[in-house]
């Protein structure tokens, strides 16, 4: 995947102290929040004894980020330092276990989430710089990096559902994930209409529908292309254009994100405002 200036280079806008521990944890928590329809009553969280989180989850802000995400907060929410009081006020029961479960990645979050109507298991990793990947849901391998709208439709008739979806969403890519709680995963570049979600809920062979909003500033899409990939290609691309570096950045990020150059410029202006305000405070 091509890097994005706003996803991979500048940011994330967050409360410290660590982007890989705090911002990433919050993004993981936000995806869990959506999976649980915005209500998490209890969570059992396992950190591997051999991983980085076993001894640093509190001091490096992973608890702050993850629990803030469980409550639907943003990474720059002013309430984050007081997350413990908010968790207590919401009556959220959180249990953290330090176990040797053979996690392959040092920043692995293994969780079981519950509310009054459902329960789900989620395994996710922080891959650095605030970037994340959900690698399993309910014991089924997935790959979610927070750069699409992820529609999860729980059904035991996945192929039938996919045929139905093709009429509603032409050109979609849907995958059947089969295990004890089988579901169909659909990655979308635009948020589905509420009417579509209601229609899916009404199908007699559908048990549950969950929509996970993207957590990255810049989304991905199929058939993504950029004007250049390396510094050498950029110089060659610019040999006749003679654009300034900031103009090339606008052009690149516009192509990467599928947004206008003015939108890229505005996002950068917003980041400058955040930096200036941070220095003031």
C-alpha positions as CSV (number, residue, x, y, z in Angstrom):
1,X,0.0,0.0,0.0
2,X,1.3,3.4,-0.9
3,X,2.1,5.6,2.2
4,X,-0.1,8.6,2.9
5,X,1.4,11.9,4.2
6,X,-1.4,12.1,6.8
7,X,-1.5,8.4,7.7
8,X,2.2,7.5,7.7
9,X,4.3,10.7,7.9
10,X,2.6,13.5,9.8
11,X,0.6,12.7,12.9
12,X,-1.3,11.1,14.4
13,X,-2.8,14.0,16.3
14,X,-3.0,12.5,19.8
15,X,-2.2,12.7,23.5
16,X,1.1,11.1,24.3
17,X,3.4,9.6,25.2
18,X,3.6,7.0,22.4
19,X,1.9,6.8,19.0
20,X,2.4,3.1,18.7
21,X,1.0,2.5,22.2
22,X,-1.6,5.3,22.7
23,X,-2.9,6.4,19.3
24,X,-2.9,2.9,17.9
25,X,-4.6,1.5,21.0
26,X,-7.3,4.2,20.7
27,X,-7.9,3.3,17.0
28,X,-8.2,-0.4,18.0
29,X,-10.6,0.6,20.7
30,X,-12.7,2.6,18.3
31,X,-13.1,-0.4,15.9
32,X,-14.1,-2.5,18.9
33,X,-16.6,0.2,19.9
34,X,-18.3,0.1,16.5
35,X,-18.3,-3.7,16.4
36,X,-20.2,-3.7,19.7
37,X,-22.7,-1.1,18.5
38,X,-21.3,1.7,20.7
39,X,-21.6,-0.1,24.0
40,X,-19.0,-2.2,25.8
41,X,-20.1,-3.4,29.2
42,X,-17.1,-5.6,29.9
43,X,-13.7,-6.4,28.3
44,X,-11.2,-9.1,29.1
45,X,-7.8,-8.0,27.6
46,X,-4.8,-10.3,27.3
47,X,-1.2,-9.0,26.8
48,X,1.6,-11.6,26.1
49,X,4.3,-11.9,28.7
50,X,6.9,-11.7,26.0
51,X,5.4,-8.6,24.4
52,X,6.0,-4.9,24.9
53,X,2.6,-4.3,26.4
54,X,2.9,-6.6,29.4
55,X,4.9,-4.0,31.4
56,X,4.1,-0.7,29.6
57,X,0.4,-0.8,28.9
58,X,-0.3,1.8,31.7
59,X,2.8,3.9,31.6
60,X,2.9,4.3,27.8
61,X,-0.8,5.2,27.4
62,X,-2.2,2.0,26.0
63,X,-4.8,1.8,28.7
64,X,-5.7,5.4,28.2
65,X,-6.0,5.0,24.4
66,X,-7.8,1.6,24.4
67,X,-10.3,2.5,27.0
68,X,-10.9,5.9,25.4
69,X,-11.6,4.1,22.1
70,X,-14.0,1.7,24.0
71,X,-16.0,4.8,24.9
72,X,-15.9,6.2,21.3
73,X,-13.5,9.1,22.0
74,X,-11.2,10.7,19.5
75,X,-7.4,10.6,19.9
76,X,-7.3,14.3,20.9
77,X,-10.3,14.2,23.2
78,X,-9.7,16.4,26.3
79,X,-11.2,13.7,28.5
80,X,-8.5,11.1,27.9
81,X,-6.3,11.9,30.9
82,X,-9.4,11.2,33.1
83,X,-10.2,7.9,31.4
84,X,-10.2,5.9,34.6
85,X,-13.0,8.0,36.2
86,X,-15.0,7.8,32.9
87,X,-14.6,4.0,32.8
88,X,-15.9,3.8,36.4
89,X,-18.8,6.1,35.7
90,X,-19.9,4.0,32.8
91,X,-19.7,0.9,34.9
92,X,-17.4,-0.8,32.4
93,X,-15.8,-3.9,33.8
94,X,-12.3,-4.3,32.5
95,X,-9.9,-7.2,33.3
96,X,-6.3,-7.3,32.1
97,X,-4.4,-10.5,32.1
98,X,-0.7,-11.0,31.4
99,X,-0.4,-14.4,29.8
100,X,2.0,-16.4,27.8
101,X,-0.2,-17.2,24.7
102,X,2.5,-17.1,22.1
103,X,1.7,-13.8,20.4
104,X,3.8,-13.4,17.2
105,X,3.8,-9.6,17.4
106,X,5.1,-7.7,20.5
107,X,2.2,-5.2,20.4
108,X,-0.7,-7.7,20.4
109,X,-4.1,-7.0,21.9
110,X,-6.3,-10.1,22.5
111,X,-9.7,-9.1,23.7
112,X,-13.2,-10.5,24.5
113,X,-15.9,-7.8,24.5
114,X,-19.4,-8.1,25.8
115,X,-22.6,-6.1,26.2
116,X,-26.1,-7.1,27.0
117,X,-26.9,-8.3,23.5
118,X,-23.7,-9.8,22.1
119,X,-20.1,-10.9,22.6
120,X,-17.1,-10.8,20.2
121,X,-13.4,-11.7,20.3
122,X,-10.9,-9.4,18.7
123,X,-7.2,-9.7,18.1
124,X,-5.3,-6.6,16.9
125,X,-1.7,-5.3,16.6
126,X,-0.1,-1.9,16.7
127,X,2.4,-1.8,13.8
128,X,4.1,1.5,14.6
129,X,3.4,5.2,14.3
130,X,-0.2,4.9,15.2
131,X,-0.9,2.4,12.5
132,X,-2.9,-0.8,13.3
133,X,-4.2,-4.0,12.0
134,X,-7.1,-6.1,13.3
135,X,-5.9,-9.7,12.5
136,X,-8.8,-11.8,13.8
137,X,-12.5,-11.4,14.8
138,X,-14.2,-14.3,16.5
139,X,-11.3,-16.5,15.8
140,X,-11.4,-15.8,12.0
141,X,-8.4,-14.3,10.3
142,X,-9.1,-10.8,8.9
143,X,-7.0,-7.9,7.7
144,X,-8.4,-4.5,8.7
145,X,-6.2,-1.5,8.9
146,X,-8.8,1.2,9.5
147,X,-8.7,2.6,6.0
148,X,-12.1,1.4,4.8
149,X,-15.7,1.2,6.1
150,X,-15.9,-2.4,7.2
151,X,-19.3,-4.0,7.0
152,X,-19.6,-7.3,8.9
153,X,-22.8,-9.3,8.3
154,X,-23.2,-12.4,10.5
155,X,-25.0,-15.2,8.7
156,X,-24.7,-18.9,8.0
157,X,-25.6,-18.4,4.4
158,X,-22.7,-16.3,3.2
159,X,-22.9,-17.2,-0.5
160,X,-26.6,-16.4,-0.6
161,X,-26.0,-13.1,1.1
162,X,-23.2,-12.2,-1.4
163,X,-25.5,-12.7,-4.3
164,X,-28.0,-10.5,-2.6
165,X,-25.4,-7.8,-2.0
166,X,-24.2,-7.7,-5.6
167,X,-27.6,-6.3,-6.6
168,X,-27.5,-3.6,-3.9
169,X,-23.8,-2.7,-4.2
170,X,-22.5,-3.5,-7.7
171,X,-18.8,-4.1,-7.9
172,X,-18.3,-4.8,-4.2
173,X,-15.7,-7.3,-3.0
174,X,-17.2,-9.5,-0.2
175,X,-15.5,-12.4,1.6
176,X,-17.1,-15.2,3.5
177,X,-15.4,-15.8,6.9
178,X,-16.5,-19.2,8.4
179,X,-16.1,-20.3,12.0
180,X,-18.3,-20.6,15.0
181,X,-19.7,-17.2,14.2
182,X,-19.6,-17.0,10.4
183,X,-19.8,-13.6,8.7
184,X,-19.4,-11.8,5.5
185,X,-16.9,-9.0,5.4
186,X,-17.4,-6.1,2.9
187,X,-14.8,-3.3,2.6
188,X,-16.3,0.0,1.3
189,X,-14.9,3.3,0.4
190,X,-18.2,5.2,1.2
191,X,-20.4,4.8,4.2
192,X,-23.5,2.7,3.4
193,X,-26.9,4.3,3.7
194,X,-29.0,3.7,6.8
195,X,-31.7,2.2,4.6
196,X,-29.3,-0.5,3.3
197,X,-28.3,-1.4,6.9
198,X,-32.0,-1.7,7.9
199,X,-32.6,-3.9,4.8
200,X,-29.8,-6.2,5.8
201,X,-31.0,-6.4,9.4
202,X,-34.4,-7.4,8.2
203,X,-33.2,-10.5,6.3
204,X,-34.3,-13.6,8.1
205,X,-31.0,-15.4,7.6
206,X,-28.9,-12.5,9.0
207,X,-28.2,-12.6,12.7
208,X,-26.2,-9.4,13.1
209,X,-24.9,-6.4,11.2
210,X,-21.9,-4.3,12.3
211,X,-20.4,-1.2,10.6
212,X,-16.9,-0.3,11.5
213,X,-16.0,3.3,10.5
214,X,-12.4,4.0,9.3
215,X,-10.0,5.3,11.9
216,X,-7.3,6.7,9.6
217,X,-7.5,10.3,8.2
218,X,-7.0,9.1,4.6
219,X,-8.9,6.1,3.2
220,X,-7.8,3.5,0.7
221,X,-9.6,2.3,-2.4
222,X,-9.3,-0.3,-5.1
223,X,-7.0,0.4,-8.1
224,X,-5.1,3.1,-6.1
225,X,-2.2,4.8,-8.0
226,X,0.1,7.7,-7.3
227,X,2.2,9.9,-9.6
228,X,5.6,8.6,-8.1
229,X,6.7,6.2,-5.5
230,X,10.4,7.1,-4.8
231,X,12.4,10.2,-4.5
232,X,14.2,9.4,-7.8
233,X,10.8,9.0,-9.5
234,X,9.6,12.3,-8.0
235,X,12.6,14.1,-9.4
236,X,12.2,12.6,-12.8
237,X,8.4,13.4,-12.7
238,X,9.2,17.0,-11.8
239,X,12.0,17.5,-14.4
240,X,9.8,19.5,-16.7
241,X,7.1,20.6,-14.3
242,X,9.5,22.5,-12.0
243,X,7.0,22.4,-9.1
244,X,7.9,23.2,-5.6
245,X,8.1,20.3,-3.1
246,X,4.9,21.3,-1.3
247,X,3.1,21.4,-4.7
248,X,4.3,17.8,-5.4
249,X,3.1,16.8,-2.0
250,X,-0.3,18.2,-2.7
251,X,-0.4,16.3,-6.0
252,X,0.8,13.0,-4.5
253,X,-1.6,13.1,-1.5
254,X,-4.5,14.1,-3.7
255,X,-4.0,11.0,-5.8
256,X,-3.3,8.8,-2.8
257,X,-6.5,9.8,-1.0
258,X,-8.8,10.5,-3.9
259,X,-9.4,14.0,-2.6
260,X,-8.9,17.4,-4.0
261,X,-5.6,19.3,-3.7
262,X,-7.6,22.0,-1.8
263,X,-8.7,19.3,0.7
264,X,-5.1,18.2,1.2
265,X,-4.0,21.9,1.7
266,X,-6.8,22.4,4.3
267,X,-5.8,19.2,6.2
268,X,-2.3,20.5,6.4
269,X,-3.5,23.9,7.6
270,X,-5.5,22.1,10.3
271,X,-2.3,20.3,11.4
272,X,-0.3,23.5,11.6
273,X,-3.1,24.9,13.8
274,X,-2.8,21.9,16.1
275,X,1.0,22.3,16.4
276,X,0.8,26.0,17.1
277,X,-1.9,25.5,19.8
278,X,0.1,22.6,21.3
279,X,3.2,24.8,21.6
280,X,1.0,27.6,23.3
281,X,-0.5,25.2,25.8
